[in-house]
Amino acid sequence: MLRLYVNVPTGRAEPGKPLGARQVNSQQLLGTTKELLIEHNGELYRLRETRARKLILTK
């Protein structure tokens, strides 16, 4: 299972996670595809899963 941490202010810390982070399963983000386009501050980023099952985020 791949894990992706997304910083979202929550106001409380959970054991093993940075303050304000929530955990999202990468399969929920990617679905049946191997990549996801993310728009952030008017810029487009690509999150993709490699053959080695690693995640790469590129601009």
DRENGUNU-907892 format. One record per atom (N, C-alpha, C): residue in three letters; x, y, z. Coordinates in nm, 3 decimals. Layout:
DRENGUNU-907892
pt rest->ALA&xx->X&yy->Y&zz->Z
...
This chain:
DRENGUNU-907892
pt rest->MET&xx->0.085&yy->-0.118&zz->0.000
pt rest->MET&xx->0.000&yy->0.000&zz->0.000
pt rest->MET&xx->0.089&yy->0.124&zz->0.000
pt rest->LEU&xx->0.057&yy->0.221&zz->-0.086
pt rest->LEU&xx->0.128&yy->0.348&zz->-0.090
pt rest->LEU&xx->0.053&yy->0.449&zz->-0.005
pt rest->ARG&xx->0.125&yy->0.536&zz->0.062
pt rest->ARG&xx->0.060&yy->0.638&zz->0.145
pt rest->ARG&xx->0.105&yy->0.775&zz->0.100
pt rest->LEU&xx->0.012&yy->0.869&zz->0.099
pt rest->LEU&xx->0.040&yy->1.007&zz->0.063
pt rest->LEU&xx->-0.009&yy->1.095&zz->0.176
pt rest->TYR&xx->0.077&yy->1.185&zz->0.224
pt rest->TYR&xx->0.038&yy->1.276&zz->0.330
pt rest->TYR&xx->0.009&yy->1.413&zz->0.271
pt rest->VAL&xx->-0.109&yy->1.465&zz->0.302
pt rest->VAL&xx->-0.152&yy->1.595&zz->0.253
pt rest->VAL&xx->-0.169&yy->1.686&zz->0.372
pt rest->ASN&xx->-0.102&yy->1.801&zz->0.372
pt rest->ASN&xx->-0.114&yy->1.895&zz->0.485
pt rest->ASN&xx->-0.246&yy->1.970&zz->0.479
pt rest->VAL&xx->-0.326&yy->1.947&zz->0.579
pt rest->VAL&xx->-0.454&yy->2.016&zz->0.595
pt rest->VAL&xx->-0.464&yy->2.055&zz->0.741
pt rest->PRO&xx->-0.481&yy->2.184&zz->0.772
pt rest->PRO&xx->-0.488&yy->2.225&zz->0.913
pt rest->PRO&xx->-0.602&yy->2.154&zz->0.986
pt rest->THR&xx->-0.568&yy->2.081&zz->1.092
pt rest->THR&xx->-0.671&yy->2.014&zz->1.172
pt rest->THR&xx->-0.670&yy->2.061&zz->1.316
pt rest->GLY&xx->-0.555&yy->2.118&zz->1.360
pt rest->GLY&xx->-0.547&yy->2.168&zz->1.496
pt rest->GLY&xx->-0.510&yy->2.063&zz->1.599
pt rest->ARG&xx->-0.488&yy->1.937&zz->1.559
pt rest->ARG&xx->-0.448&yy->1.835&zz->1.655
pt rest->ARG&xx->-0.349&yy->1.740&zz->1.588
pt rest->ALA&xx->-0.258&yy->1.688&zz->1.668
pt rest->ALA&xx->-0.158&yy->1.594&zz->1.616
pt rest->ALA&xx->-0.203&yy->1.451&zz->1.644
pt rest->GLU&xx->-0.177&yy->1.362&zz->1.550
pt rest->GLU&xx->-0.204&yy->1.220&zz->1.569
pt rest->GLU&xx->-0.070&yy->1.148&zz->1.577
pt rest->PRO&xx->-0.062&yy->1.044&zz->1.657
pt rest->PRO&xx->0.065&yy->0.971&zz->1.670
pt rest->PRO&xx->0.117&yy->0.924&zz->1.535
pt rest->GLY&xx->0.244&yy->0.950&zz->1.507
pt rest->GLY&xx->0.306&yy->0.906&zz->1.384
pt rest->GLY&xx->0.282&yy->0.993&zz->1.263
pt rest->LYS&xx->0.209&yy->1.103&zz->1.279
pt rest->LYS&xx->0.180&yy->1.192&zz->1.168
pt rest->LYS&xx->0.223&yy->1.334&zz->1.203
pt rest->PRO&xx->0.269&yy->1.409&zz->1.104
pt rest->PRO&xx->0.302&yy->1.550&zz->1.130
pt rest->PRO&xx->0.177&yy->1.627&zz->1.172
pt rest->LEU&xx->0.194&yy->1.733&zz->1.249
pt rest->LEU&xx->0.081&yy->1.816&zz->1.293
pt rest->LEU&xx->0.006&yy->1.869&zz->1.172
pt rest->GLY&xx->-0.124&yy->1.852&zz->1.171
pt rest->GLY&xx->-0.207&yy->1.906&zz->1.064
pt rest->GLY&xx->-0.212&yy->1.820&zz->0.939
pt rest->ALA&xx->-0.156&yy->1.699&zz->0.941
pt rest->ALA&xx->-0.157&yy->1.614&zz->0.823
pt rest->ALA&xx->-0.271&yy->1.514&zz->0.831
pt rest->ARG&xx->-0.330&yy->1.484&zz->0.716
pt rest->ARG&xx->-0.429&yy->1.376&zz->0.711
pt rest->ARG&xx->-0.379&yy->1.272&zz->0.613
pt rest->GLN&xx->-0.416&yy->1.150&zz->0.633
pt rest->GLN&xx->-0.369&yy->1.040&zz->0.550
pt rest->GLN&xx->-0.471&yy->1.006&zz->0.444
pt rest->VAL&xx->-0.423&yy->0.991&zz->0.320
pt rest->VAL&xx->-0.508&yy->0.955&zz->0.208
pt rest->VAL&xx->-0.444&yy->0.837&zz->0.136
pt rest->ASN&xx->-0.520&yy->0.735&zz->0.108
pt rest->ASN&xx->-0.469&yy->0.620&zz->0.034
pt rest->ASN&xx->-0.446&yy->0.661&zz->-0.111
pt rest->SER&xx->-0.329&yy->0.631&zz->-0.165
pt rest->SER&xx->-0.295&yy->0.672&zz->-0.302
pt rest->SER&xx->-0.390&yy->0.611&zz->-0.405
pt rest->GLN&xx->-0.442&yy->0.492&zz->-0.377
pt rest->GLN&xx->-0.535&yy->0.430&zz->-0.471
pt rest->GLN&xx->-0.665&yy->0.509&zz->-0.480
pt rest->GLN&xx->-0.703&yy->0.576&zz->-0.371
pt rest->GLN&xx->-0.821&yy->0.662&zz->-0.374
pt rest->GLN&xx->-0.797&yy->0.781&zz->-0.465
pt rest->LEU&xx->-0.673&yy->0.833&zz->-0.467
pt rest->LEU&xx->-0.640&yy->0.947&zz->-0.552
pt rest->LEU&xx->-0.623&yy->0.906&zz->-0.698
pt rest->LEU&xx->-0.550&yy->0.798&zz->-0.723
pt rest->LEU&xx->-0.516&yy->0.759&zz->-0.859
pt rest->LEU&xx->-0.626&yy->0.677&zz->-0.926
pt rest->GLY&xx->-0.705&yy->0.606&zz->-0.848
pt rest->GLY&xx->-0.808&yy->0.521&zz->-0.906
pt rest->GLY&xx->-0.745&yy->0.411&zz->-0.989
pt rest->THR&xx->-0.801&yy->0.385&zz->-1.106
pt rest->THR&xx->-0.748&yy->0.279&zz->-1.194
pt rest->THR&xx->-0.638&yy->0.330&zz->-1.285
pt rest->THR&xx->-0.612&yy->0.461&zz->-1.284
pt rest->THR&xx->-0.505&yy->0.516&zz->-1.367
pt rest->THR&xx->-0.376&yy->0.521&zz->-1.287
pt rest->LYS&xx->-0.267&yy->0.549&zz->-1.350
pt rest->LYS&xx->-0.137&yy->0.555&zz->-1.283
pt rest->LYS&xx->-0.092&yy->0.699&zz->-1.262
pt rest->GLU&xx->-0.177&yy->0.798&zz->-1.298
pt rest->GLU&xx->-0.138&yy->0.936&zz->-1.275
pt rest->GLU&xx->-0.257&yy->1.025&zz->-1.248
pt rest->LEU&xx->-0.227&yy->1.139&zz->-1.185
pt rest->LEU&xx->-0.328&yy->1.235&zz->-1.143
pt rest->LEU&xx->-0.274&yy->1.374&zz->-1.168
pt rest->LEU&xx->-0.355&yy->1.462&zz->-1.227
pt rest->LEU&xx->-0.315&yy->1.601&zz->-1.246
pt rest->LEU&xx->-0.370&yy->1.682&zz->-1.130
pt rest->ILE&xx->-0.285&yy->1.766&zz->-1.072
pt rest->ILE&xx->-0.321&yy->1.847&zz->-0.956
pt rest->ILE&xx->-0.296&yy->1.993&zz->-0.990
pt rest->GLU&xx->-0.397&yy->2.077&zz->-0.976
pt rest->GLU&xx->-0.380&yy->2.220&zz->-0.996
pt rest->GLU&xx->-0.355&yy->2.284&zz->-0.861
pt rest->HIS&xx->-0.248&yy->2.363&zz->-0.852
pt rest->HIS&xx->-0.212&yy->2.430&zz->-0.726
pt rest->HIS&xx->-0.160&yy->2.570&zz->-0.759
pt rest->ASN&xx->-0.227&yy->2.670&zz->-0.707
pt rest->ASN&xx->-0.188&yy->2.810&zz->-0.730
pt rest->ASN&xx->-0.170&yy->2.841&zz->-0.878
pt rest->GLY&xx->-0.259&yy->2.792&zz->-0.961
pt rest->GLY&xx->-0.254&yy->2.819&zz->-1.104
pt rest->GLY&xx->-0.152&yy->2.737&zz->-1.181
pt rest->GLU&xx->-0.079&yy->2.649&zz->-1.113
pt rest->GLU&xx->0.020&yy->2.562&zz->-1.177
pt rest->GLU&xx->-0.033&yy->2.420&zz->-1.182
pt rest->LEU&xx->0.006&yy->2.346&zz->-1.284
pt rest->LEU&xx->-0.038&yy->2.208&zz->-1.299
pt rest->LEU&xx->0.075&yy->2.113&zz->-1.264
pt rest->TYR&xx->0.046&yy->2.016&zz->-1.177
pt rest->TYR&xx->0.143&yy->1.916&zz->-1.134
pt rest->TYR&xx->0.091&yy->1.779&zz->-1.171
pt rest->ARG&xx->0.182&yy->1.684&zz->-1.191
pt rest->ARG&xx->0.145&yy->1.548&zz->-1.225
pt rest->ARG&xx->0.198&yy->1.454&zz->-1.117
pt rest->LEU&xx->0.109&yy->1.379&zz->-1.056
pt rest->LEU&xx->0.145&yy->1.276&zz->-0.959
pt rest->LEU&xx->0.129&yy->1.143&zz->-1.030
pt rest->ARG&xx->0.238&yy->1.065&zz->-1.036
pt rest->ARG&xx->0.228&yy->0.936&zz->-1.105
pt rest->ARG&xx->0.296&yy->0.826&zz->-1.026
pt rest->GLU&xx->0.247&yy->0.705&zz->-1.051
pt rest->GLU&xx->0.304&yy->0.586&zz->-0.989
pt rest->GLU&xx->0.397&yy->0.519&zz->-1.090
pt rest->THR&xx->0.519&yy->0.487&zz->-1.048
pt rest->THR&xx->0.616&yy->0.424&zz->-1.136
pt rest->THR&xx->0.595&yy->0.272&zz->-1.139
pt rest->ARG&xx->0.669&yy->0.205&zz->-1.226
pt rest->ARG&xx->0.664&yy->0.058&zz->-1.232
pt rest->ARG&xx->0.709&yy->-0.004&zz->-1.100
pt rest->ALA&xx->0.798&yy->0.068&zz->-1.029
pt rest->ALA&xx->0.848&yy->0.020&zz->-0.900
pt rest->ALA&xx->0.753&yy->0.056&zz->-0.785
pt rest->ARG&xx->0.633&yy->0.108&zz->-0.819
pt rest->ARG&xx->0.528&yy->0.145&zz->-0.724
pt rest->ARG&xx->0.567&yy->0.261&zz->-0.633
pt rest->LYS&xx->0.654&yy->0.349&zz->-0.681
pt rest->LYS&xx->0.691&yy->0.472&zz->-0.611
pt rest->LYS&xx->0.605&yy->0.584&zz->-0.668
pt rest->LEU&xx->0.588&yy->0.691&zz->-0.590
pt rest->LEU&xx->0.515&yy->0.808&zz->-0.638
pt rest->LEU&xx->0.613&yy->0.918&zz->-0.674
pt rest->ILE&xx->0.587&yy->0.985&zz->-0.787
pt rest->ILE&xx->0.668&yy->1.098&zz->-0.833
pt rest->ILE&xx->0.574&yy->1.214&zz->-0.860
pt rest->LEU&xx->0.607&yy->1.332&zz->-0.805
pt rest->LEU&xx->0.531&yy->1.453&zz->-0.830
pt rest->LEU&xx->0.619&yy->1.546&zz->-0.914
pt rest->THR&xx->0.571&yy->1.584&zz->-1.033
pt rest->THR&xx->0.647&yy->1.672&zz->-1.122
pt rest->THR&xx->0.562&yy->1.791&zz->-1.161
pt rest->LYS&xx->0.630&yy->1.899&zz->-1.196
pt rest->LYS&xx->0.562&yy->2.021&zz->-1.240
pt rest->LYS&xx->0.549&yy->2.021&zz->-1.389
